[in-house]
């Protein structure tokens, strides 16, 4: 067995009498990739923040290299070789790569002036160490998401990190960038760096991780070698129930659905640089899946139909009539709703209550001569909180305090209240725990049963296969395949369709 | 969990304006009891002195809640006092004078709003420029001379009169605060304002025309500043280019002190009212205590810094 580098023993932490972590043990070996998984609210981020010195445990001990340590603040943790790569990067977009990775520890000459030459040289070395050929002089703001993340990693390496914590590192990456990240992780492993890998994507765990620890409701429920476990095993431990990821939608009756007039017809729709000549129909009661790699134009397509992006030419026809959509408001008047890709920046107003967020699109409907009928609003929102099982203290709770899954349910709730005929969902389950994920899938199915048209844009293929009647594959701004659900055997086949597009 | 903790902190912050109000009021009441701080006359005096700041503050609350700022309000009061006085001088009647006074503010607000939203110039810069332009206009059209108002009916209605012993200016203030409160808290506009300030992109994705909302807040701010100018004119029985000089800072301080977030997304009309009273009490108390103008300025400046310190603290 490889040598142990970190051991956390009996870690307990509560906030205001709510126990978030209870007697959690966690250990890391040198040069391993250790998956840390659990539903939102299971305590992953609290555990990580204790390790990073952001929080202090109420009880429990932390050993690094068999020596007991106290991590009183993030600086101490950093000195002990612990670094976090957050989902939102901590880079300064206007500065160059070398300035960013040397921030706060710039090499200086004897007059106290920054030694740029040395800085660029050193930066280049670090970048090469992890197999990157980025120019140290490039401005970070011009980089792709994947490259920004690589710069973050380079920064951590420069700080001589022994333990690197990656929080959902692939959530914003393309397949190719993910591949690159995995190469870097393997390189780091070889050099003896240990990595804590937090993810919701089970597949990646089996691809890259050596061991896994599962947390549930603040307790550790499993630590195991990856090779000794299975997907079912992990999901069972996470949810505490034997929940299968549903792979097939019950008897897709797309055939008779398609006989009616389409709710939505998209003809030759094009938007500069984003996509061109997109054609499809959406029928009442149908779930249409759209997938493709990052940069395929699927998000921009949704934004164009919803009136956020401008179309260059082509037509959007709603229930047989040509629709003039110039703004989201126009789209909403035609009965279209959009659940955007980024719920934190586009879907929600984080510092406002569940109530405000949920009724925002439908507010006018709740008014008598401009005055909001408060009681009716409250009853409606209470109803949606019950219906979607949104976990919250009250309907006045600010949505920023909710977990990712519950936040996404609020976004869905606001459109359920608005009640559009056509709902476009862009990555509806991103960053959402397994439990909420299957609930969201159920909601989508129910909407279709009610005769609405739903477009689900997703890169989670099992999720698409679980709900869609038809799946469109996009690549570089073009529709390349349109497949009936029945034609697709399994996830691998769909993946192949995307990769070969 | 951690969220609960933050929420509690926030509640404390939200209510701090009332705590500060009580402390300052109690402080001056005890300290200056013998000097007549607590007399009805003096309390009414405080209301009279803070009326314009409160009224402009109501408009400013809308503007700041969308994450913008309006530095032109002080200058608007000067120009609208003059346009109103000019209409009255020509004997065209109180109604037309009022329309012109409010219209002056509306036009400046419209200019502010259109320039910020159409040309995407930060409101700070647009209204800073407009502050100069408008006061310059006020000086220009009057050749720096006051325009007296001899229409006593107007002066009584908007400045000097009393109803049952209550100064009419105070009644106007309460009226504006109530209307502002209802619009801010019970109509879609208020919700859209907070949504725009809280997260403009998400508001757009919800079908809110955020440019229109921002424009409307400038119109509200402009009209209310125009109204404040009408009150100045009535109280001083003249239109004058010096009115409202520096008021924009007192207004912003009152709004922030009241608990409205300078970053947008959080606002309170009642808080603004109380914030403005706090400023008024400090001014009044210091005068009664015998401090001279320079010392008053120092204290008031410190209060503004204090207010902004609270307002810009991240929650």
Boltz contact constraints between the chains, C-beta under 6 A:
constraints:
  - contact:
      token1: [A, 15]
      token2: [B, 1]
      max_distance: 6.0
  - contact:
      token1: [A, 15]
      token2: [B, 2]
      max_distance: 6.0
  - contact:
      token1: [A, 16]
      token2: [B, 4]
      max_distance: 6.0
  - contact:
      token1: [A, 18]
      token2: [B, 1]
      max_distance: 6.0
  - contact:
      token1: [A, 20]
      token2: [B, 1]
      max_distance: 6.0
  - contact:
      token1: [A, 328]
      token2: [B, 207]
      max_distance: 6.0
  - contact:
      token1: [A, 329]
      token2: [B, 207]
      max_distance: 6.0
  - contact:
      token1: [A, 332]
      token2: [B, 207]
      max_distance: 6.0
  - contact:
      token1: [A, 340]
      token2: [B, 205]
      max_distance: 6.0
  - contact:
      token1: [A, 345]
      token2: [B, 201]
      max_distance: 6.0
  - contact:
      token1: [A, 346]
      token2: [B, 201]
      max_distance: 6.0
  - contact:
      token1: [A, 346]
      token2: [B, 202]
      max_distance: 6.0
  - contact:
      token1: [A, 346]
      token2: [B, 205]
      max_distance: 6.0
  - contact:
      token1: [A, 348]
      token2: [B, 202]
      max_distance: 6.0
  - contact:
      token1: [A, 349]
      token2: [B, 195]
      max_distance: 6.0
  - contact:
      token1: [A, 349]
      token2: [B, 198]
      max_distance: 6.0
  - contact:
      token1: [A, 349]
      token2: [B, 199]
      max_distance: 6.0
  - contact:
      token1: [A, 349]
      token2: [B, 202]
      max_distance: 6.0
  - contact:
      token1: [A, 351]
      token2: [B, 198]
      max_distance: 6.0
  - contact:
      token1: [A, 351]
      token2: [B, 265]
      max_distance: 6.0
  - contact:
      token1: [A, 352]
      token2: [B, 198]
      max_distance: 6.0
  - contact:
      token1: [A, 360]
      token2: [B, 195]
      max_distance: 6.0
  - contact:
      token1: [A, 360]
      token2: [B, 206]
      max_distance: 6.0
  - contact:
      token1: [A, 361]
      token2: [B, 206]
      max_distance: 6.0
  - contact:
      token1: [A, 361]
      token2: [B, 207]
      max_distance: 6.0
  - contact:
      token1: [A, 363]
      token2: [B, 188]
      max_distance: 6.0
  - contact:
      token1: [A, 363]
      token2: [B, 191]
      max_distance: 6.0
  - contact:
      token1: [A, 370]
      token2: [B, 187]
      max_distance: 6.0
  - contact:
      token1: [A, 371]
      token2: [B, 186]
      max_distance: 6.0
  - contact:
      token1: [A, 372]
      token2: [B, 186]
      max_distance: 6.0
  - contact:
      token1: [A, 401]
      token2: [B, 3]
      max_distance: 6.0
